[in-house]
Amino acid sequence: MTYQDVLRDLADAHGVATQYTASDGELIGVSQDTLIKTLRALGVQLGDDPDEAAAAAQLAAYRDAEATRPLPPCVVTTVGSSPTFNVHVHDGAPAQVRLILEDGSIREAYQEENWSAPLTVAGITWGEATFRLPDDLPLGWHHIELVSGEYRNECALIITPVRLSTTDEYTNSPAAGVMAQMYSVRSADSWGIGDFHDMGQLAEVLATEAGADFLLVNPMHAAEPFPPVEDSPYLPTTRRFTNPIYLRIEDVPEVELLDKDTRADVEELAEELREMNLSGEIIDRNPVFQAKLDVLHELYALPRSAKREQDLQAFVEREGQGLVDFASWCAQRELDQIHTQRAHAIRPSIEELTGFYIWLQLLCDEQLAAAQKRAKDAGMKIGIMADLAVGVHPGGADAHNLAPWLAPEASVGAPPDGYNQQGQDWSQPPWHPVKLAEDGYRAWRNLLTTVLRHSGGIRVDHILGLFRLFWIPRMQSPTTGTYVQFDHEALVGILALEAERAGAVVIGEDLGTFEPWVRDVLASKGVMGTSILWFEATPDGPLPQDQYRVLSLSSINTHDLPPTAGYLAGEHITLRDELGVLTRSAADEDAEDLEWQAKILDSIRETGCFEGTELAHTEFEGLARDKRGEIGELIVSLHQFISGTPSALSCTSLVDMVGDIRSQNQPGTTRDQYPNWCIPLSDGKGRPVLIEDLADNELFQEVAKASRRPQ
């Protein structure tokens, strides 16, 4: 065998792709340099200039480790199944396997024949035995215990649902909802940025005025603990805990303890910040967050009642060490800042600051719960639908606290495609597949449990990452990356388990390059996919309305595309051209896009969705953008088309309901190129729209009517 052959075998053993198919169907070979760096990120001990002998030694070490592992890293299976697994003990030694269920009861695994020959490694001979699980184990988090003489080993045993039951209601009776970037949606009482109170208020308006059954919000994950903070909700410091910038100060119970003068000061501060609600300029999070933190520190210093202290302690007990670790990280960051920027300031203790950040999470939990209650009380079936980002900031709390289960030498991203022709580097460190499994997927479980606690559903951004992720050697171009495989049966199964226990639906954002079987796996689990009007196609043209997937959340656009008014006008091409991220001429891009839009609009016309408008007899093919008629009529008709698909869930962007044109995000750009995630909700002329304005907004009412699902 050549060095390249051995290196490929080593990569295969660790789930590292040596080639992959690009979005255009081209087979991309992965360079030797990328394979070596990716294997190093996984902990494979390859030196600076590895040769065939070094690669062969690591391959042999991997095989020896697998042959001497007492128990698998973890066993994940579905309820009602009876799989086998292998254990390894010293040759001739007894092997007893017990199953310790989460309720404390004990079961036995059944040994089956295994005629594998013993293997000697480092002077010790190992034998292999096979055991089978009973087929009546309950859903939940259990343990497998192996006893062999004096040796005792454990691994996690996780029994997951065959299929999510929460999906069935909406396949039988489809529902509609609205998606919104909550920081951008403000009310008259906001402090310049949308908050948890606004979330509940918006959900109530959408339920009563638009008949919406859910409000899909951007990730509520915490950013940095104090300014300056990251704007992107998709690059958080933690995915488990919540961003206190969304707190409504007036809803914090401790406000009632303030004296009259201090409350007047808080109200004066609030009035200053409320003036920002009337501006269509980009949102600056930093002064808002600092103002809130200043007040929150004042409130935390007030004496708490015995009942309030009990609430806090119960919260800490429920969230466990993960909460303490996160709060401690935040506290240490603040102490470091005080030391660096305010050397002569009075330094609070680490314990005091840790307590403060724990208390902030209690407030977030309470206000999220209140928003969900308000949504459900208004008649929403699902209520608030959470959004789970792909990963975390490389310098954040999770990157620090979860470091043992991450691979920090790699960065998650995406290979080049038609929309992002230079590829994407999201800078986030990926999970380490084996280390995560060896820990029984606790970190994955913990974040899902917390995020789902006050949500009726969850959208998982880039759910394909539960199957494989595109790893880029850190600080290198996305063109040098490759895919690394994950145990999707475990990751998707645990997602289904926690969602089932929370009574939540699951939406997977399954766009991008993937093998067709991936969607089949998700559908078999009751996980809905994502269908975007502009991306749904067949070899013969746009996907017909009646062929949209049933198990899907269908919409016109996403947060990574301009609002529909902007998309129809070609803003996604104009902006990328201005930013210099196109790899071919803007004219060619525009011509191709205009042709595809025309095909979609012509196919929609044939369904009758344009009846009653001037568009009913318009032939869009060959028609210039500025000759296609009233944009508002187009937006309404497109939503009528989506509502008529067989998809279990359909979703309308709030920006479309008010005629906004500005993009919330331009993928692949930085803050100095474009103000991603900082655009306030506005109408087509850039004038801010508040929650109180929605009910009387004519376009809002028309789109809401068009978006209602046929009964």
BADOSE-38326 format. One line per 4 residues: number of its first residue (from 1); their letters; for each residue x, y, z of C-alpha. Coordinates in nm, 2 decimals. Layout:
NUM = a = X:Y:Z  ...
// end
This chain:
1 = mtyq = 0.00:0.00:0.00  0.11:0.35:-0.07  0.12:0.64:0.18  -0.19:0.78:0.02
5 = dvlr = -0.37:0.45:0.06  -0.29:0.42:0.43  -0.38:0.79:0.49  -0.72:0.73:0.32
9 = dlad = -0.78:0.42:0.53  -0.69:0.62:0.84  -0.93:0.89:0.74  -1.21:0.64:0.67
13 = ahgv = -1.16:0.49:1.01  -1.22:0.83:1.17  -1.51:0.93:0.95  -1.32:1.19:0.75
17 = atqy = -1.42:1.21:0.39  -1.15:1.17:0.13  -1.38:1.31:-0.14  -1.72:1.47:-0.16
21 = tasd = -1.97:1.58:-0.42  -2.01:1.95:-0.46  -2.34:2.13:-0.51  -2.30:2.12:-0.89
25 = geli = -2.23:1.75:-0.89  -1.86:1.77:-0.93  -1.66:1.52:-0.73  -1.40:1.70:-0.51
29 = gvsq = -1.09:1.52:-0.40  -0.96:1.62:-0.06  -0.60:1.71:-0.03  -0.35:1.52:0.17
33 = dtli = -0.28:1.84:0.38  -0.65:1.87:0.47  -0.68:1.50:0.57  -0.37:1.53:0.80
37 = ktlr = -0.50:1.85:0.96  -0.85:1.71:1.01  -0.72:1.39:1.16  -0.50:1.60:1.40
41 = algv = -0.81:1.80:1.50  -0.96:1.46:1.60  -0.67:1.38:1.82  -0.48:1.14:1.58
45 = qlgd = -0.11:1.17:1.67  0.04:1.26:1.33  0.37:1.46:1.35  0.47:1.77:1.15
49 = dpde = 0.57:1.57:0.85  0.40:1.23:0.87  0.50:0.94:0.64  0.36:0.60:0.56
53 = aaaa = 0.50:0.44:0.87  0.34:0.71:1.10  0.00:0.68:0.93  0.02:0.30:0.95
57 = aqla = 0.11:0.31:1.32  -0.19:0.53:1.39  -0.42:0.31:1.19  -0.29:0.00:1.39
61 = ayrd = -0.34:0.19:1.72  -0.70:0.28:1.62  -0.78:-0.08:1.55  -0.61:-0.21:1.87
65 = aeat = -0.81:0.05:2.07  -1.14:-0.07:1.92  -1.05:-0.44:1.98  -0.97:-0.37:2.35
69 = rplp = -1.25:-0.12:2.44  -1.45:-0.29:2.72  -1.78:-0.13:2.61  -1.89:0.08:2.31
73 = pcvv = -1.86:0.46:2.36  -2.24:0.47:2.39  -2.54:0.26:2.29  -2.83:0.44:2.13
77 = ttvg = -3.13:0.26:1.99  -3.50:0.29:1.95  -3.78:0.17:2.17  -3.89:-0.18:2.08
81 = sspt = -3.57:-0.28:1.91  -3.33:-0.54:2.03  -2.98:-0.47:1.90  -2.65:-0.64:1.99
85 = fnvh = -2.32:-0.49:2.10  -1.98:-0.62:2.17  -1.77:-0.61:2.49  -1.41:-0.69:2.54
89 = vhdg = -1.25:-0.85:2.85  -0.93:-1.04:2.92  -0.94:-1.37:2.74  -1.11:-1.63:2.95
93 = apaq = -1.25:-1.38:3.21  -1.62:-1.37:3.28  -1.84:-1.10:3.14  -2.17:-0.99:3.31
97 = vrli = -2.37:-0.71:3.17  -2.64:-0.53:3.36  -2.88:-0.25:3.25  -2.94:0.02:3.50
101 = ledg = -3.26:0.21:3.40  -3.32:0.58:3.48  -3.59:0.48:3.74  -3.33:0.28:3.93
105 = sire = -3.45:-0.07:3.82  -3.21:-0.33:3.69  -3.24:-0.55:3.38  -3.00:-0.80:3.22
109 = ayqe = -2.86:-0.82:2.87  -2.86:-1.16:2.70  -2.53:-1.31:2.58  -2.51:-1.45:2.24
113 = enws = -2.26:-1.66:2.05  -1.94:-1.49:1.93  -1.66:-1.70:1.78  -1.42:-1.41:1.72
117 = aplt = -1.06:-1.52:1.78  -0.88:-1.36:2.08  -0.64:-1.07:2.01  -0.32:-0.99:2.19
121 = vagi = -0.23:-0.62:2.23  0.07:-0.50:2.43  0.11:-0.84:2.58  -0.25:-0.88:2.70
125 = twge = -0.49:-1.12:2.52  -0.85:-0.99:2.48  -1.16:-1.18:2.41  -1.49:-1.05:2.26
129 = atfr = -1.84:-1.13:2.37  -2.18:-1.02:2.22  -2.48:-0.92:2.42  -2.84:-0.84:2.31
133 = lpdd = -3.07:-0.58:2.46  -3.42:-0.68:2.56  -3.69:-0.54:2.33  -3.91:-0.39:2.60
137 = lplg = -3.68:-0.12:2.74  -3.85:0.22:2.81  -3.76:0.55:2.65  -3.50:0.73:2.85
141 = whhi = -3.14:0.77:2.97  -3.00:0.45:3.11  -2.66:0.28:3.17  -2.49:-0.04:3.07
145 = elvs = -2.26:-0.19:3.33  -1.99:-0.45:3.25  -1.84:-0.65:3.53  -1.55:-0.88:3.46
149 = geyr = -1.37:-1.00:3.78  -1.24:-0.69:3.95  -1.30:-0.47:3.65  -1.61:-0.26:3.62
153 = neca = -1.70:-0.03:3.32  -2.00:0.18:3.23  -2.14:0.34:2.92  -2.47:0.53:2.84
157 = liit = -2.77:0.35:2.70  -3.02:0.58:2.54  -3.36:0.46:2.42  -3.52:0.70:2.17
161 = pvrl = -3.85:0.71:1.99  -3.90:0.54:1.66  -4.08:0.85:1.55  -4.19:1.18:1.70
165 = sttd = -4.56:1.16:1.78  -4.59:1.55:1.79  -4.57:1.56:1.41  -4.90:1.37:1.35
169 = eytn = -5.13:1.65:1.45  -5.00:1.88:1.18  -4.98:1.63:0.90  -5.35:1.57:0.96
173 = spaa = -5.44:1.94:1.02  -5.18:2.17:0.87  -5.09:2.49:1.06  -4.94:2.83:0.97
177 = gvma = -4.70:3.06:1.16  -4.48:3.35:1.13  -4.10:3.39:1.16  -3.94:3.70:1.31
181 = qmys = -3.60:3.83:1.42  -3.70:3.93:1.77  -3.43:4.19:1.82  -3.57:4.38:1.52
185 = vrsa = -3.94:4.37:1.64  -4.01:4.65:1.88  -4.31:4.79:2.06  -4.37:5.13:2.20
189 = dswg = -4.22:5.02:2.53  -3.91:4.85:2.40  -3.57:4.98:2.50  -3.46:5.02:2.14
193 = igdf = -3.45:4.64:2.08  -3.71:4.37:2.08  -3.74:4.17:2.41  -3.93:3.88:2.57
197 = hdmg = -4.23:4.10:2.65  -4.24:4.19:2.29  -4.22:3.82:2.20  -4.54:3.75:2.39
201 = qlae = -4.71:4.06:2.26  -4.62:3.98:1.90  -4.74:3.62:1.94  -5.07:3.75:2.08
205 = vlat = -5.12:3.98:1.78  -5.02:3.71:1.53  -5.26:3.46:1.69  -5.56:3.70:1.71
209 = eaga = -5.50:3.90:1.39  -5.34:3.65:1.16  -5.46:3.31:1.30  -5.09:3.20:1.35
213 = dfll = -5.02:2.89:1.55  -4.66:2.95:1.61  -4.40:3.23:1.62  -4.05:3.11:1.50
217 = vnpm = -3.79:3.34:1.65  -3.42:3.37:1.60  -3.19:3.19:1.84  -3.21:3.33:2.19
221 = haae = -2.87:3.20:2.28  -2.65:3.42:2.50  -2.38:3.64:2.35  -2.09:3.79:2.54
225 = pfpp = -2.18:3.88:2.90  -2.13:4.25:2.85  -2.07:4.49:2.57  -1.93:4.48:2.31
229 = veds = -2.14:4.19:2.20  -2.17:3.98:1.88  -2.46:4.08:1.66  -2.52:3.74:1.51
233 = pylp = -2.76:3.52:1.70  -2.60:3.23:1.51  -2.26:3.29:1.66  -2.34:3.27:2.04
237 = ttrr = -2.11:3.22:2.33  -2.34:2.93:2.44  -2.63:2.75:2.28  -2.78:2.63:2.61
241 = ftnp = -2.83:2.95:2.80  -3.02:3.27:2.71  -2.93:3.62:2.61  -3.02:3.87:2.89
245 = iylr = -3.03:4.15:2.63  -3.39:4.04:2.57  -3.50:4.10:2.93  -3.78:4.35:2.98
249 = iedv = -3.66:4.54:3.29  -4.01:4.64:3.39  -4.11:4.27:3.41  -3.83:4.18:3.66
253 = peve = -4.00:4.11:3.99  -3.73:4.30:4.19  -3.83:4.63:4.02  -4.10:4.65:4.28
257 = lldk = -3.84:4.68:4.55  -3.68:5.00:4.41  -3.73:5.32:4.59  -3.93:5.60:4.43
261 = dtra = -3.63:5.80:4.31  -3.45:5.51:4.16  -3.76:5.40:3.98  -3.79:5.74:3.83
265 = dvee = -3.43:5.72:3.71  -3.50:5.39:3.55  -3.81:5.53:3.38  -3.61:5.83:3.25
269 = laee = -3.35:5.59:3.11  -3.62:5.39:2.95  -3.77:5.69:2.78  -3.44:5.78:2.62
273 = lrem = -3.40:5.44:2.48  -3.76:5.42:2.36  -3.68:5.70:2.12  -3.47:5.45:1.92
277 = nlsg = -3.79:5.25:1.85  -3.89:5.53:1.61  -3.57:5.51:1.41  -3.52:5.30:1.10
281 = eiid = -3.14:5.31:1.15  -2.94:5.00:1.22  -2.97:4.86:1.58  -2.68:4.92:1.81
285 = rnpv = -2.70:4.65:2.08  -2.42:4.78:2.30  -2.57:5.09:2.46  -2.90:4.91:2.51
289 = fqak = -2.73:4.61:2.68  -2.51:4.83:2.90  -2.81:5.03:3.02  -3.00:4.71:3.10
293 = ldvl = -2.70:4.56:3.28  -2.66:4.88:3.49  -3.02:4.85:3.61  -2.99:4.47:3.66
297 = hely = -2.69:4.51:3.88  -2.89:4.76:4.10  -3.18:4.51:4.12  -2.95:4.22:4.21
301 = alpr = -2.81:4.41:4.50  -3.15:4.44:4.66  -3.24:4.19:4.94  -3.45:3.90:4.81
305 = sakr = -3.75:3.75:4.99  -3.73:3.40:5.12  -3.97:3.29:4.84  -3.75:3.45:4.57
309 = eqdl = -3.44:3.29:4.71  -3.61:2.95:4.70  -3.70:3.01:4.34  -3.34:3.09:4.26
313 = qafv = -3.20:2.78:4.44  -3.46:2.56:4.27  -3.35:2.70:3.93  -2.98:2.63:4.01
317 = ereg = -3.06:2.27:4.12  -3.26:2.21:3.80  -3.00:2.34:3.56  -2.71:2.19:3.75
321 = qglv = -2.33:2.24:3.71  -2.37:2.36:3.35  -2.54:2.68:3.47  -2.27:2.74:3.74
325 = dfas = -2.00:2.68:3.48  -2.15:2.93:3.24  -2.21:3.19:3.51  -1.85:3.15:3.64
329 = wcaq = -1.72:3.20:3.29  -1.92:3.52:3.26  -1.80:3.64:3.60  -1.44:3.57:3.52
333 = reld = -1.47:3.76:3.19  -1.61:4.06:3.38  -1.33:4.05:3.64  -1.08:4.04:3.36
337 = qiht = -1.23:4.34:3.20  -1.23:4.53:3.53  -0.87:4.45:3.58  -0.78:4.56:3.22
341 = qrah = -0.99:4.87:3.18  -1.06:4.98:3.53  -0.76:4.89:3.73  -0.86:5.11:4.03
345 = airp = -1.22:5.00:4.04  -1.36:4.81:4.33  -1.34:4.44:4.23  -1.65:4.23:4.32
349 = siee = -1.58:3.88:4.43  -1.61:3.59:4.17  -1.88:3.44:4.39  -2.09:3.76:4.38
353 = ltgf = -2.06:3.80:4.00  -2.13:3.43:3.94  -2.45:3.47:4.15  -2.55:3.77:3.94
357 = yiwl = -2.52:3.58:3.61  -2.71:3.28:3.75  -2.99:3.52:3.85  -3.00:3.67:3.50
361 = qllc = -3.06:3.32:3.36  -3.35:3.28:3.61  -3.50:3.60:3.48  -3.46:3.49:3.12
365 = deql = -3.63:3.16:3.20  -3.92:3.33:3.37  -3.98:3.58:3.09  -3.95:3.31:2.82
369 = aaaq = -4.21:3.11:3.01  -4.44:3.41:3.02  -4.40:3.47:2.65  -4.49:3.11:2.57
373 = krak = -4.79:3.12:2.81  -4.91:3.44:2.64  -4.88:3.27:2.30  -5.07:2.96:2.41
377 = dagm = -5.34:3.16:2.59  -5.40:3.36:2.27  -5.48:3.04:2.09  -5.15:2.93:1.93
381 = kigi = -5.12:2.55:1.91  -4.74:2.55:1.91  -4.66:2.89:2.05  -4.30:3.00:2.05
385 = madl = -4.07:2.79:1.82  -3.70:2.81:1.92  -3.41:2.82:1.68  -3.10:2.62:1.75
389 = avgv = -2.77:2.76:1.60  -2.52:2.52:1.44  -2.24:2.60:1.69  -2.08:2.85:1.91
393 = hpgg = -1.82:3.13:1.91  -1.46:2.99:1.93  -1.38:3.22:2.22  -1.71:3.18:2.41
397 = adah = -1.84:3.00:2.72  -1.92:2.67:2.55  -1.59:2.66:2.37  -1.43:2.69:2.71
401 = nlap = -1.66:2.48:2.93  -1.73:2.21:2.67  -1.38:2.19:2.54  -1.33:1.82:2.63
405 = wlap = -1.60:1.74:2.38  -1.51:1.98:2.10  -1.24:1.98:1.83  -1.11:2.34:1.85
409 = easv = -0.85:2.30:1.57  -1.12:2.28:1.32  -1.39:2.53:1.21  -1.74:2.45:1.09
413 = gapp = -1.85:2.59:0.75  -1.98:2.51:0.41  -1.81:2.44:0.07  -1.86:2.68:-0.22
417 = dgyn = -2.20:2.67:-0.38  -2.41:2.87:-0.62  -2.51:3.13:-0.36  -2.18:3.15:-0.16
421 = qqgq = -1.93:3.09:-0.43  -1.63:3.13:-0.21  -1.76:2.89:0.06  -1.84:2.98:0.42
425 = dwsq = -1.64:2.97:0.74  -1.86:3.00:1.05  -1.56:2.99:1.28  -1.74:2.75:1.52
429 = ppwh = -1.55:2.45:1.68  -1.74:2.13:1.60  -1.83:1.85:1.84  -1.57:1.57:1.86
433 = pvkl = -1.78:1.27:1.75  -1.62:1.01:1.97  -1.56:1.22:2.28  -1.92:1.33:2.28
437 = aedg = -2.04:0.97:2.25  -1.81:0.86:2.53  -1.97:1.11:2.76  -2.31:0.98:2.67
441 = yraw = -2.41:1.28:2.47  -2.48:1.47:2.80  -2.39:1.81:2.65  -2.63:1.76:2.36
445 = rnll = -2.90:1.65:2.59  -2.85:1.94:2.83  -2.88:2.21:2.57  -3.19:2.05:2.41
449 = ttvl = -3.36:2.02:2.75  -3.30:2.38:2.83  -3.39:2.52:2.49  -3.71:2.31:2.47
453 = rhsg = -3.83:2.40:2.82  -4.05:2.69:2.71  -4.09:2.61:2.34  -4.36:2.43:2.15
457 = girv = -4.11:2.35:1.87  -3.75:2.38:1.77  -3.59:2.46:1.43  -3.25:2.31:1.40
461 = dhil = -3.03:2.52:1.18  -2.83:2.31:0.93  -2.96:1.98:1.07  -2.75:1.81:0.81
465 = glfr = -2.47:1.87:1.06  -2.61:1.59:1.27  -2.51:1.36:0.99  -2.19:1.52:0.87
469 = lfwi = -2.02:1.86:0.91  -1.79:2.04:0.68  -1.47:2.09:0.88  -1.21:2.35:0.77
473 = prmq = -0.86:2.35:0.92  -0.87:2.66:1.14  -0.77:2.99:0.97  -0.77:2.83:0.62
477 = sptt = -1.00:2.89:0.32  -1.34:2.70:0.31  -1.21:2.55:-0.02  -0.97:2.34:0.18
481 = gtyv = -1.23:2.17:0.40  -1.38:1.83:0.41  -1.68:1.64:0.57  -1.66:1.45:0.90
485 = qfdh = -1.92:1.19:0.98  -2.13:1.19:1.30  -2.35:0.92:1.45  -2.68:1.06:1.32
489 = ealv = -2.89:0.78:1.47  -2.77:0.90:1.81  -2.79:1.28:1.75  -3.12:1.27:1.57
493 = gila = -3.26:1.01:1.81  -3.17:1.22:2.12  -3.33:1.52:1.95  -3.64:1.32:1.90
497 = leae = -3.63:1.19:2.26  -3.61:1.53:2.42  -3.87:1.68:2.18  -4.11:1.40:2.26
501 = raga = -4.07:1.45:2.63  -4.12:1.83:2.58  -4.42:1.78:2.35  -4.25:1.98:2.08
505 = vvig = -4.23:1.96:1.70  -3.90:1.96:1.53  -3.81:2.14:1.21  -3.48:2.06:1.04
509 = edlg = -3.32:2.32:0.81  -3.22:2.06:0.55  -3.10:2.29:0.27  -2.77:2.25:0.10
513 = tfep = -2.56:1.96:-0.03  -2.66:1.62:0.10  -2.75:1.26:0.00  -3.12:1.20:-0.06
517 = wvrd = -3.14:0.93:0.21  -3.07:1.20:0.48  -3.42:1.34:0.43  -3.57:0.99:0.44
521 = vlas = -3.41:0.93:0.78  -3.54:1.26:0.91  -3.89:1.19:0.78  -3.89:0.85:0.93
525 = kgvm = -3.82:1.01:1.27  -4.10:1.26:1.23  -3.86:1.55:1.19  -4.00:1.80:0.94
529 = gtsi = -3.77:1.95:0.67  -3.76:2.30:0.52  -3.89:2.39:0.18  -3.81:2.73:0.03
533 = lwfe = -4.01:2.85:-0.27  -3.71:2.97:-0.46  -3.51:2.65:-0.41  -3.78:2.39:-0.48
537 = atpd = -3.72:2.24:-0.82  -3.75:1.93:-1.04  -3.55:1.84:-1.35  -3.83:2.00:-1.55
541 = gplp = -3.87:2.33:-1.36  -4.03:2.46:-1.04  -4.18:2.21:-0.80  -4.56:2.19:-0.85
545 = qdqy = -4.76:2.31:-0.56  -4.91:1.96:-0.49  -4.57:1.80:-0.48  -4.43:1.99:-0.18
549 = rvls = -4.33:1.76:0.10  -4.59:1.69:0.36  -4.33:1.66:0.64  -4.20:2.01:0.59
553 = lssi = -4.22:2.37:0.70  -4.27:2.56:0.37  -4.20:2.93:0.32  -4.10:3.18:0.06
557 = nthd = -3.77:3.27:0.20  -3.53:3.25:0.50  -3.33:3.49:0.71  -3.04:3.44:0.48
561 = lppt = -3.23:3.58:0.18  -3.38:3.93:0.14  -3.74:3.98:0.22  -3.97:3.88:-0.07
565 = agyl = -4.00:4.24:-0.20  -3.62:4.27:-0.21  -3.57:3.93:-0.36  -3.82:4.00:-0.64
569 = ageh = -3.63:4.32:-0.71  -3.29:4.14:-0.73  -3.15:4.29:-0.41  -2.97:3.96:-0.33
573 = itlr = -2.76:4.01:-0.65  -2.71:4.39:-0.62  -2.59:4.36:-0.27  -2.35:4.07:-0.34
577 = delg = -2.21:4.26:-0.64  -2.16:4.57:-0.43  -1.98:4.36:-0.17  -1.76:4.19:-0.42
581 = vltr = -1.85:3.84:-0.33  -1.97:3.73:-0.68  -1.74:3.51:-0.89  -1.91:3.60:-1.21
585 = saad = -2.07:3.91:-1.36  -2.37:4.06:-1.19  -2.54:4.08:-1.53  -2.51:3.70:-1.58
589 = edae = -2.63:3.64:-1.22  -2.93:3.87:-1.27  -3.03:3.72:-1.61  -3.02:3.36:-1.47
593 = dlew = -3.21:3.47:-1.15  -3.47:3.66:-1.35  -3.53:3.36:-1.57  -3.58:3.13:-1.27
597 = qaki = -3.81:3.37:-1.09  -4.02:3.40:-1.41  -4.06:3.02:-1.43  -4.17:3.01:-1.07
601 = ldsi = -4.42:3.30:-1.11  -4.56:3.15:-1.43  -4.61:2.82:-1.25  -4.78:2.99:-0.97
605 = retg = -5.01:3.18:-1.21  -5.12:2.84:-1.34  -5.25:2.75:-0.99  -5.49:3.04:-0.99
609 = cfeg = -5.31:3.22:-0.71  -5.30:3.54:-0.91  -5.68:3.54:-0.98  -5.85:3.88:-0.92
613 = tela = -5.53:4.07:-0.98  -5.36:4.22:-1.29  -5.11:3.94:-1.27  -5.37:3.67:-1.36
617 = htef = -5.28:3.69:-1.73  -4.92:3.81:-1.71  -4.65:3.60:-1.89  -4.35:3.65:-1.67
621 = egla = -4.09:3.49:-1.89  -3.89:3.76:-2.06  -4.05:4.03:-1.85  -3.82:4.28:-1.69
625 = rdkr = -3.82:4.32:-1.31  -3.98:4.66:-1.32  -4.26:4.54:-1.55  -4.40:4.27:-1.32
629 = geig = -4.67:4.47:-1.16  -4.75:4.56:-0.80  -4.50:4.40:-0.56  -4.77:4.38:-0.29
633 = eliv = -4.99:4.17:-0.50  -4.71:3.94:-0.58  -4.62:3.90:-0.22  -4.98:3.82:-0.13
637 = slhq = -5.02:3.57:-0.41  -4.69:3.39:-0.33  -4.81:3.34:0.03  -5.14:3.21:-0.10
641 = fisg = -4.94:2.95:-0.31  -4.74:2.84:0.00  -5.05:2.81:0.21  -5.20:2.58:-0.05
645 = tpsa = -4.92:2.33:-0.04  -4.97:2.00:0.14  -4.69:2.08:0.39  -4.77:2.02:0.76
649 = lsct = -4.65:2.37:0.85  -4.62:2.69:0.65  -4.44:3.00:0.76  -4.46:3.37:0.67
653 = slvd = -4.18:3.62:0.73  -4.29:3.92:0.94  -4.08:4.13:0.71  -4.29:4.03:0.41
657 = mvgd = -4.61:4.12:0.60  -4.50:4.48:0.62  -4.32:4.51:0.28  -3.96:4.54:0.42
661 = irsq = -3.69:4.51:0.16  -3.36:4.51:0.35  -3.18:4.18:0.42  -3.13:4.08:0.78
665 = nqpg = -2.82:3.88:0.68  -2.58:3.85:0.39  -2.40:3.52:0.44  -2.02:3.54:0.41
669 = ttrd = -1.99:3.90:0.51  -1.86:4.08:0.82  -1.99:4.38:1.01  -1.76:4.62:0.82
673 = qypn = -1.92:4.50:0.49  -2.28:4.48:0.59  -2.48:4.54:0.91  -2.60:4.18:0.95
677 = wcip = -2.86:4.11:1.22  -2.90:4.49:1.29  -3.19:4.58:1.06  -3.51:4.70:1.25
681 = lsdg = -3.85:4.59:1.12  -3.95:4.85:0.87  -4.18:4.91:0.57  -4.07:4.93:0.21
685 = kgrp = -3.96:5.29:0.26  -3.74:5.22:0.56  -3.99:5.36:0.82  -3.99:5.16:1.14
689 = vlie = -4.30:4.94:1.21  -4.39:4.87:1.58  -4.60:4.58:1.70  -4.88:4.82:1.78
693 = dlad = -4.89:4.91:1.41  -4.94:4.56:1.27  -5.32:4.52:1.32  -5.39:4.83:1.11
697 = nelf = -5.13:4.76:0.84  -5.31:4.68:0.51  -5.04:4.45:0.37  -5.01:4.27:0.70
701 = qeva = -5.38:4.19:0.69  -5.37:4.08:0.32  -5.07:3.85:0.37  -5.22:3.71:0.69
705 = kasr = -5.54:3.63:0.50  -5.35:3.47:0.22  -5.13:3.27:0.46  -5.42:3.10:0.65
709 = rpq = -5.43:2.72:0.58  -5.73:2.58:0.40  -5.96:2.40:0.65
// end
